[in-house]
Amino acid sequence: MRLLEQRLELELYQRILARNNFRDFLPYIRDGYQMQWFHALIADELQRVYQREITRLMLFVPPQHGKSEISTRSYPAWVLGKDPDRKIVVASYSATLASSFNRDIQRRMDDEPYYRLFPATRLNATNVVTVAKGVALRNSEIFEVVGRRGFVKTVGVGGSLTGTPVDDGIIDDPIKDRQDAQSLTIRENLWNWYTDVFETRLHNHSAQVLIQTRWHEDDLGGRLLARDGILSPENPTGWRVVSFPALRTEDINDFDPRPLGQALWPERHSQAKIEKIRDENPVTFNSLYQQDPKPSLEALVFGDWKECDEFPADCEVIFNGMDFGYTNDPTALIRIGKMGRRLYLDELLYETGLTNPDIAQRFEALRIPRHQETYADSAEPKSIEELRRGTILPGGTRLPGLMVLPTTKGPDSISAGINKLKEFEVYVTRRSRNLLRERNNYQWIMMGGVATNTPIDAFNHGIDAVRGAVFTKYFRPPRTLRGADNS
């Protein structure tokens, strides 16, 4: 009898822990769950999100280390048990994967251990696809808590969330693989979906969780950190970042107890296995396993460009490069300074939807001297001439003309411009966020792992502005041609 009482006491104690602590919920509902130290830490960070101690959390974890089991399959179930009115959206790179997350959450909530913890949080006993009055939906895209306002809706990146309010938004693996990560088009589409669809469904008390392995420095996590920054007392709206490299690095943090170089989960992914990946494929190792994506230096066109804090005030020559855009492509304006064999680049403008009068107004606001040379794409002669003549704004205000000059283009002008830029040591100001992103994505077409001499000519608006301006400003024809011209 005493043994039975002890078992009952232990069961009641475990239930109390599992209801109140997400880290204790995981082994309670998943018999045989092997929780590692970093799993418990992830669970604690997610509990802080539930309690709204933090509202933006990024979890960067190597592949096959159990991140989705915790954050995407189990966390929504625990949240709905605690608060059956929570509205949760789970997104992933495909609708198929998102639906599999949906079904896994439902399985946990159907299990007997879950019912013992949260008997008031129940799902419809049968599959319900269409809306019927008083009947809770339950299918592979959305399920609702019976008698409450809470639900889980799953969607693939690019899917609609129209009319869906979000209390807790979870994005798990928004990029499928390296091939997708290398596509700037796919990354742009993901970013547009995030800003235009996902983010618009959030409210003042919403929380976001992004779980991923880092495929690329310009992936969703990279862009959000560039835009919002890291959570700190000075930046309370930034992101809390919890990153676990597969091999412990020298980065100082307050949560990783491993010795330097030790594997994260050696029982599942041995030290030898991770080190073999490091030695054989450094790019994959740095991105997927270390959460520190770096571009392949062999593929980068301008891999030697460096960053600097400020644009020097004492440059010998200062001029500008401009690339026209409009609906989808940005108008890029880059200030260029020359000091000996050094060039300094500073992003002044990178904006879509600008008309020529808008551009003239931006020049005015930036206080660019009217007689300072600005070299613009010669394929836009009408725009160049309009900016040179001056602009009349609505209301009659007239802005004087600008010194806008057409770029020089000749045979194979892209390669010629690249070669001209490579004659200089180039520095880019750290505030030139878009230009730096372009630098890290402007790559040679690779054939069999070897760089060709042909760049991928896409999403390089700032670089095009610089390339055209520098080539036009400093191109010198061969001596024989100059002699013929002078004769």
C-alpha positions in Angstrom: 0.0 0.0 0.0 2.8 2.4 0.9 4.5 1.7 -2.5 1.2 2.6 -4.3 0.9 5.8 -2.3 4.5 6.7 -3.2 3.8 6.1 -6.9 0.7 8.3 -6.8 2.6 11.0 -5.0 5.3 10.8 -7.6 2.7 10.9 -10.4 1.0 14.0 -9.0 4.4 15.7 -8.5 5.4 15.0 -12.1 2.1 16.3 -13.3 2.5 19.6 -11.4 6.0 20.0 -12.9 4.9 19.2 -16.4 2.0 21.6 -16.2 4.1 24.5 -15.0 7.5 23.8 -16.7 7.8 23.1 -20.4 11.1 21.3 -19.8 9.3 18.8 -17.6 6.4 18.5 -20.1 8.6 16.9 -22.7 9.6 13.7 -20.9 6.2 13.4 -19.4 4.3 13.1 -22.7 7.1 11.4 -24.7 8.1 8.2 -22.9 11.8 7.5 -23.3 12.6 11.1 -24.4 16.4 11.6 -24.1 16.7 15.2 -23.0 20.1 16.8 -23.4 21.3 19.9 -21.6 20.8 22.1 -24.6 17.2 20.7 -25.1 16.4 21.8 -21.5 17.9 25.2 -22.3 15.7 25.5 -25.5 12.7 24.6 -23.5 13.4 27.2 -20.9 13.8 29.9 -23.6 10.4 28.9 -25.1 8.8 29.1 -21.6 10.1 32.7 -21.4 8.4 33.3 -24.7 5.1 31.9 -23.4 5.4 34.1 -20.3 6.3 37.1 -22.6 9.6 37.7 -20.8 10.8 37.8 -24.4 8.8 38.2 -27.6 11.4 37.5 -30.3 13.5 34.4 -30.1 15.8 32.8 -32.6 17.1 29.3 -32.1 20.0 28.2 -34.4 20.7 24.5 -34.0 22.5 22.0 -36.3 20.4 19.6 -38.3 19.1 16.4 -36.6 19.7 17.8 -33.1 16.0 17.7 -31.9 15.1 21.3 -32.4 11.7 20.7 -34.1 10.6 18.1 -31.6 10.8 20.7 -28.9 9.8 23.9 -30.5 7.3 22.9 -33.2 5.8 19.6 -32.3 5.6 19.9 -28.5 5.6 23.6 -27.5 2.3 24.5 -29.2 0.6 21.6 -27.4 1.9 22.8 -24.0 0.9 26.4 -24.8 -2.7 25.4 -25.6 -2.9 23.3 -22.5 -1.9 26.3 -20.4 -4.0 28.7 -22.4 -6.7 27.2 -24.7 -7.4 30.6 -26.2 -4.0 31.1 -27.7 -3.9 31.5 -31.5 -0.8 29.8 -32.9 0.6 29.8 -36.5 3.3 27.4 -37.5 5.1 28.0 -40.8 7.7 26.0 -42.7 9.3 26.0 -46.2 6.5 23.8 -47.6 2.8 23.2 -46.8 3.6 19.5 -46.7 6.1 19.8 -43.9 3.8 22.3 -42.1 1.0 19.8 -42.2 3.2 17.1 -40.8 3.9 19.4 -37.8 0.1 19.9 -37.5 -0.5 16.2 -37.3 2.3 15.6 -34.8 0.9 18.3 -32.4 -2.5 16.7 -32.6 -1.1 13.3 -31.8 0.5 14.7 -28.6 -2.8 16.3 -27.6 -4.7 13.1 -28.2 -2.4 11.0 -26.0 -3.5 9.9 -22.5 -0.6 11.6 -20.7 -1.7 15.0 -22.2 -5.3 14.4 -21.1 -4.1 13.8 -17.6 -2.3 17.1 -17.6 -4.8 19.3 -19.4 -8.3 17.7 -19.4 -9.9 21.0 -20.4 -8.0 21.3 -23.7 -9.7 18.9 -26.1 -9.8 18.5 -29.8 -12.8 17.4 -31.9 -13.0 13.6 -31.9 -13.4 13.5 -35.7 -11.8 15.1 -38.7 -13.7 18.4 -39.5 -12.7 20.1 -42.7 -15.5 22.6 -43.4 -16.8 25.3 -41.1 -20.0 24.4 -39.2 -21.6 26.4 -36.5 -20.6 25.3 -33.1 -18.2 22.6 -34.4 -14.4 22.9 -33.9 -12.3 22.4 -37.0 -9.8 19.6 -37.1 -7.8 18.9 -40.2 -4.2 18.9 -41.4 -4.1 22.7 -41.9 -5.9 23.9 -38.8 -7.4 22.5 -35.6 -9.3 24.4 -32.9 -9.8 23.8 -29.2 -13.3 22.6 -28.5 -15.3 25.4 -26.8 -12.4 27.9 -26.7 -10.9 30.5 -29.1 -7.5 28.8 -29.4 -6.2 27.1 -32.5 -3.1 25.9 -34.4 -2.9 26.8 -38.1 0.0 25.6 -40.2 1.1 27.1 -43.5 3.9 26.8 -46.0 6.0 29.8 -46.7 4.2 31.8 -49.4 0.8 30.6 -48.1 -2.1 32.9 -47.1 -2.8 34.0 -43.5 -5.6 36.4 -44.4 -8.0 36.9 -41.5 -5.8 35.0 -39.1 -4.8 36.8 -35.9 -1.5 35.4 -34.4 -0.6 35.4 -30.7 2.4 33.0 -31.2 4.1 32.8 -34.6 6.5 29.9 -35.1 8.7 29.6 -38.2 10.6 26.3 -38.4 13.1 25.8 -41.3 11.9 28.5 -43.8 14.5 27.4 -46.3 14.5 23.9 -47.7 18.1 23.3 -48.7 21.4 24.9 -49.9 20.1 25.3 -53.5 17.2 27.4 -52.3 19.4 29.3 -49.9 21.8 30.2 -52.7 18.9 31.7 -54.7 18.5 35.4 -54.0 15.1 35.2 -55.7 13.9 32.6 -53.2 15.3 34.6 -50.3 13.6 37.7 -51.6 10.3 35.9 -51.9 10.7 34.6 -48.3 11.4 38.0 -47.0 8.5 39.5 -48.9 6.2 36.8 -47.5 7.5 37.4 -44.0 7.0 41.2 -44.1 3.8 41.3 -46.2 1.9 38.3 -44.8 3.4 36.8 -41.6 4.4 40.0 -39.8 1.1 41.8 -40.6 -0.9 39.2 -38.6 1.0 40.0 -35.4 -0.3 42.4 -32.7 1.3 44.3 -29.8 1.3 41.2 -27.5 2.4 38.7 -30.1 5.5 36.6 -29.9 7.7 35.1 -32.6 10.0 32.1 -32.6 12.3 31.4 -35.6 14.0 28.0 -35.6 16.5 27.1 -38.3 19.9 26.0 -39.2 21.8 28.8 -40.9 22.1 28.2 -44.6 23.2 31.6 -45.7 24.2 34.9 -44.0 21.3 36.6 -45.9 18.7 34.0 -44.8 15.7 35.1 -42.9 17.5 35.1 -39.6 20.3 37.1 -41.0 18.0 39.7 -42.5 16.0 40.0 -39.3 19.1 40.6 -37.2 20.3 43.2 -39.7 17.0 45.0 -39.4 16.1 44.6 -35.8 19.4 43.8 -34.0 20.0 41.6 -30.9 18.0 42.0 -27.7 19.8 44.2 -25.2 18.9 46.8 -22.6 19.6 49.4 -25.3 17.6 47.5 -27.9 14.5 46.0 -26.1 12.8 45.1 -29.4 15.7 43.1 -30.7 15.9 39.3 -31.0 17.1 36.9 -28.3 19.5 34.6 -30.1 20.3 31.2 -28.8 22.9 29.5 -31.1 24.5 26.1 -30.6 27.5 25.4 -32.8 28.1 21.7 -33.4 31.7 22.2 -32.1 32.0 24.7 -29.2 33.7 28.0 -30.3 35.4 30.7 -28.4 32.3 32.9 -28.4 31.5 34.1 -25.0 28.0 33.2 -23.8 26.2 32.4 -20.6 24.6 29.1 -21.6 27.1 26.8 -23.2 29.1 24.8 -20.7 31.2 22.8 -23.1 35.0 22.9 -23.4 36.3 24.5 -26.5 35.9 22.3 -29.6 33.6 19.7 -28.0 30.7 18.3 -30.0 27.2 19.3 -29.0 25.6 15.9 -28.9 28.4 13.3 -29.2 26.1 10.4 -28.4 24.1 11.1 -31.6 26.6 13.0 -33.8 30.1 12.0 -32.8 33.1 14.3 -32.5 34.8 12.4 -35.4 31.7 12.8 -37.7 31.5 16.6 -37.1 35.3 17.1 -37.6 35.1 15.1 -40.8 32.4 17.5 -42.2 34.6 20.4 -41.1 37.6 19.1 -43.0 35.8 18.0 -46.1 33.2 20.8 -46.6 34.1 24.0 -44.7 31.2 26.0 -46.3 28.6 23.4 -45.1 30.3 23.1 -41.7 30.3 26.9 -41.1 26.7 27.4 -42.1 24.7 24.3 -41.1 26.8 23.1 -38.2 28.4 26.1 -36.7 25.5 28.6 -37.4 28.1 31.0 -38.8 27.5 31.1 -42.6 30.2 32.5 -44.7 30.2 32.9 -48.5 32.6 30.8 -50.5 35.6 33.1 -51.2 36.2 31.2 -54.5 32.8 32.2 -55.8 32.7 35.8 -54.7 33.5 38.4 -57.3 34.6 41.0 -54.8 35.6 38.8 -51.9 38.4 41.2 -50.9 36.2 44.2 -50.2 36.6 45.3 -46.6 34.4 47.2 -44.2 35.1 50.5 -42.6 33.4 52.6 -39.9 33.0 55.9 -41.7 33.4 57.5 -45.1 36.6 59.6 -45.0 36.2 63.3 -45.1 39.5 64.0 -46.9 39.1 61.9 -50.1 40.9 63.3 -53.1 37.9 62.8 -55.3 34.2 62.3 -54.5 31.6 61.3 -57.0 28.5 59.1 -57.1 27.2 56.1 -58.9 23.5 55.5 -59.6 21.4 52.6 -60.9 17.8 53.4 -61.8 15.0 51.1 -60.5 11.3 51.4 -60.0 8.6 48.8 -59.2 10.6 45.8 -58.0 14.2 47.0 -58.4 15.5 49.7 -56.1 17.1 52.9 -57.2 20.6 52.7 -55.8 22.8 55.7 -55.1 26.4 55.1 -53.8 28.9 57.8 -52.8 32.4 57.0 -54.0 35.6 58.5 -52.6 39.1 57.9 -54.0 42.2 58.2 -51.9 45.3 56.9 -53.8 44.6 53.4 -54.8 41.7 53.1 -52.3 38.0 53.5 -53.0 35.5 54.1 -50.3 31.8 53.3 -50.9 28.9 54.6 -48.9 25.3 53.7 -49.6 23.1 56.8 -49.8 19.9 55.5 -51.3 18.4 52.0 -51.9 14.7 52.4 -52.5 12.0 51.1 -54.8 9.1 53.0 -56.4 11.0 56.2 -57.0 10.1 58.5 -59.9 12.6 61.1 -61.2 11.1 63.9 -59.1 11.4 61.6 -56.1 15.1 61.0 -56.9 15.6 64.8 -57.2 14.1 65.3 -53.8 16.3 62.6 -52.3 19.4 64.4 -53.6 18.1 67.6 -52.0 17.5 65.9 -48.7 20.9 64.2 -48.8 22.5 67.6 -49.5 24.5 66.3 -52.4 26.3 69.2 -54.1 24.6 70.0 -57.4 27.8 70.0 -59.3 29.1 66.8 -57.8 29.3 64.2 -60.6 26.8 61.4 -60.5 27.2 58.6 -63.1 24.0 56.8 -64.0 23.0 54.0 -66.2 23.3 55.2 -69.8 20.3 52.9 -70.8 18.1 55.5 -69.1 18.9 58.7 -71.2 15.4 60.2 -70.6 15.8 60.0 -66.8 19.3 61.4 -67.0 18.2 64.4 -69.1 15.2 65.1 -66.8 17.5 65.2 -63.7 20.0 67.4 -65.5 17.3 70.0 -66.6 15.8 70.4 -63.1 12.6 69.3 -61.5 9.3 71.1 -60.8 7.5 69.5 -57.8 3.8 69.6 -57.2 3.0 73.0 -55.9 5.5 74.7 -58.2 8.7 74.4 -56.3 11.6 74.0 -58.7 14.7 72.1 -57.9 17.8 73.0 -60.0 19.4 70.5 -62.3 21.9 67.9 -61.2 25.2 66.9 -62.6 24.0 63.5 -63.8 26.2 61.9 -66.5 25.7 58.7 -68.5 28.1 55.8 -67.8 30.4 54.5 -70.5 29.5 51.1 -71.9 31.6 49.1 -74.4 32.1 45.5 -75.4 31.8 43.2 -72.4 31.2 46.2 -70.1 30.4 44.1 -67.1 33.8 42.3 -67.1 35.5 45.5 -67.9 33.9 47.3 -65.0 34.7 44.4 -62.7 38.4 44.4 -63.8 38.6 48.2 -63.3 37.2 47.9 -59.7 39.8 45.2 -59.0 42.5 47.7 -59.6 41.6 49.4 -56.3 41.5 48.4 -52.7 37.8 48.9 -51.8 36.2 49.7 -48.4 32.5 49.8 -47.7 30.9 51.6 -44.8 29.2 49.3 -42.3 26.0 51.3 -42.6 25.8 50.3 -46.3 23.7 47.3 -45.4 22.2 46.6 -48.9 25.5 47.1 -50.7 27.3 44.7 -48.3 24.5 42.1 -48.8 25.0 42.5 -52.6 28.8 42.0 -52.1 28.2 38.7 -50.3 25.8 37.5 -53.0 27.6 38.7 -56.2 29.2 35.5 -57.3 30.8 33.9 -60.3 28.8 31.2 -62.0 30.4 27.9 -60.8 31.0 24.9 -63.1 31.9 21.7 -61.3 33.0 23.7 -58.2 35.2 26.0 -60.2 34.5 29.7 -60.8 34.0 30.9 -64.3 34.7 34.4 -65.5 31.0 35.2 -65.8 29.1 36.7 -62.8 25.5 36.0 -61.9 24.0 39.1 -63.2 21.1 39.6 -60.8 20.2 41.6 -57.6 23.4 43.8 -57.9 21.9 47.3 -58.2 24.4 49.0 -55.9 27.3 47.1 -57.4 26.2 48.1 -60.9 26.0 51.7 -59.8 29.6 51.5 -58.5 31.0 49.5 -61.4 29.6 51.8 -64.0 30.7 55.0 -62.3 34.2 53.8 -61.5 34.7 52.4 -65.0 33.5 55.7 -66.6 35.5 57.9 -64.3 38.8 56.1 -64.5 38.7 54.2 -67.8 41.7 55.2 -70.0 41.7 54.0 -73.7 44.9 52.3 -75.0 47.8 54.6 -75.8 47.5 54.0 -79.5 43.9 55.2 -79.5 44.7 58.2 -77.4 47.6 59.1 -79.8 45.3 58.8 -82.8 42.7 61.0 -81.1 45.3 63.7 -80.5 46.8 63.7 -84.0 
